[in-house]
């Protein structure tokens, strides 16, 4: 059975790229453009991995990671944080929120798939 990945990314091109690459590698993928829907979708889809953009409209990816890690149903699902904002201290804040791994945008396919495989 294919491993399931929830992709939370508000940028249409990035979301499509991530989903297309993951599907081409045999993963079952659920795209989510709205951070406000992300945790509900995670509970329904029950992914093996959540790929979480940090800069989302309406809600921060950091907040969503913290909420997921506090949720008994979602707590054990690894989170790969992906962000364009890779300043000093950002990776530490993202990991402190509960992310299991972190990639800075722009993301290259090789490192992206390496990070995904390490978490699933």
N, C-alpha and C positions, 0 to 999 in steps of 0.2 A: 504494500500500500504506500502511495506517495506521501512524503512528509508535507505537512501543510504550513504555509507561511502567510501571515497577514502583513500586507504592505500599507503602512499609514504614511501617505505622502500627498500634499496638496498640489504640488506642481504636476500638471498633466503629463508632460514629457518624461520627467523623472519616474513617475509612477508607472507609466507604460513601459519604459526601458527596464526598470527593475522586474516588473511582472513578466515581460517577454523573455528576459534572460533566465529567470527562475523557471518558467514553464519549459524553456528549451532544455533545461537540465533535469526535467522530470518531476518538479515540485508542483503540488496543487496550491494555487495562489488565490488569495482573496484581496482585491484592491480596496482601499478606503481613502477617500479624499478629505473627509471631514473628521478632524480630531474628536469632535463631540460625539461621534458615532463609534469611535475606535474600540472602546472597552466593551460595549454591547456586542459589536461584531466579533470581538475576540471570544466572548462567552458563547456565542452561537457557533462560530467556526472551529473553536478549540484548536488553535494552531500549535505547531511544534516550535515556532519562532515568530516573533513580532519584529518587523523592521520599522523603526519609528523615526520619522523626521522630527527634528527638534523645533524648528520654526514653523508653527502651524497657526492659521487664523483661529481666533476665538479661545484657544487653549494651548498652553505650551506642551510640547512633547515631554519636557521634564516632569510636569505635573502628571501627565498620563502614565509615565513610567512609575512614578511614586505611587499612584493610585493602583496600578496593576500589581506592583510588588506588595501592596497592603491587602490585596484581595485574595482570599483563600483559594479561589478557583483559578486565578491567573498567576499567582505568585511564582509558580515553578517554571513558567514559560520564559525562556531566555529572550532578551531584548537586544537587538543590534541598533544602536542609535546612529543616525546619519544626519549630518548638519553642514551647512555652508559656513557657519560661524565657528571657526576653529581658533579662537584666541587663547591667550594665556589663561589657564585655569578652567577653560571650558570642559576639557576632557575630564578633569577631576570632578567638576560639578555634575556632569552627566553620569559618571560612574557612581558618585555618591547617591544619586537619585535611584540607582538600581540597575542601570544598563550593564549588560554582560560584556559588551564590546562596543566599539566606537569607530566610525569612519568619517573623515572630512570630505565634503564635496569640493570639487568634482570627483566623483567616484570612478575608478577604473574597474573594468569587469573582473580582471584577475584577482586583485585584493578583495573585491566585493564577494566573489564566490568562495574565496579562501575563508573569509570571515563567516559566511553563511554555513559552510560545511563544518567549521569548527564548532558551531553552536547547535547544529541539528544532528 
